[in-house]
Amino acid sequence: MTGLSVDDVRGRATLSIPEAARLMSVGRNQMYAAAAAGTIPTLRIGKRLLVPTAPLLAMLGHSVPAA
């Protein structure tokens, strides 16, 4: 599985947990564990667990354009 770049996700409101894991080059299980621990921001919509893109990019030190 290939990684995602910051440019690939800019402009998207949310990422799935597997997509966020690819962006950060970590395993999917590690990302789910980080979500459960509150280390990364998440929101639940129905049964889906999503990662808001802007806060995640800000955590990684990338500039996020104002909406």
VENDALIN-V182593 format. One record per pair of residues at least 12 apart in sequence whose ideal C-beta (glycine too) atoms are under 8 Angstrom apart, sorted by sequence separation. I is the first residue (numbers start at 0). GAP is how many residues later the second one is. D is the distance in Angstrom with one decimal. If there is no record, write none. Layout:
BEGIN
I_GAP_D + I_GAP_D
END
This chain:
BEGIN
17_13_7.5 + 53_13_7.8 + 8_14_6.1 + 16_14_5.1 + 34_14_6.2 + 40_14_4.4 + 3_15_6.2 + 7_15_7.8 + 16_15_5.8 + 40_15_6.7 + 34_16_7.4 + 39_16_6.4 + 5_17_7.4 + 31_17_7.8 + 3_18_4.7 + 4_18_7.8 + 16_18_6.4 + 40_18_7.8 + 2_19_5.2 + 3_19_4.4 + 39_19_7.1 + 1_20_7.4 + 2_20_7.0 + 19_20_7.0 + 0_21_6.4 + 2_22_5.6 + 16_25_8.0 + 13_29_7.4 + 19_31_4.3 + 15_32_7.5 + 16_32_5.7 + 18_32_7.8 + 15_33_8.0 + 16_33_7.8 + 22_33_7.5 + 15_34_6.5 + 16_34_6.6 + 14_35_6.9 + 15_35_7.5 + 13_36_4.0 + 14_36_4.7 + 19_36_6.2 + 23_36_7.4 + 13_37_6.2 + 13_38_5.7 + 14_38_5.7 + 12_39_7.0 + 13_39_6.1 + 12_40_6.2 + 11_41_5.0 + 14_41_7.0 + 9_43_7.7 + 8_44_5.5 + 9_47_7.6 + 8_48_7.4 + 5_51_6.5 + 5_54_7.7 + 9_55_8.0 + 5_56_5.4
END
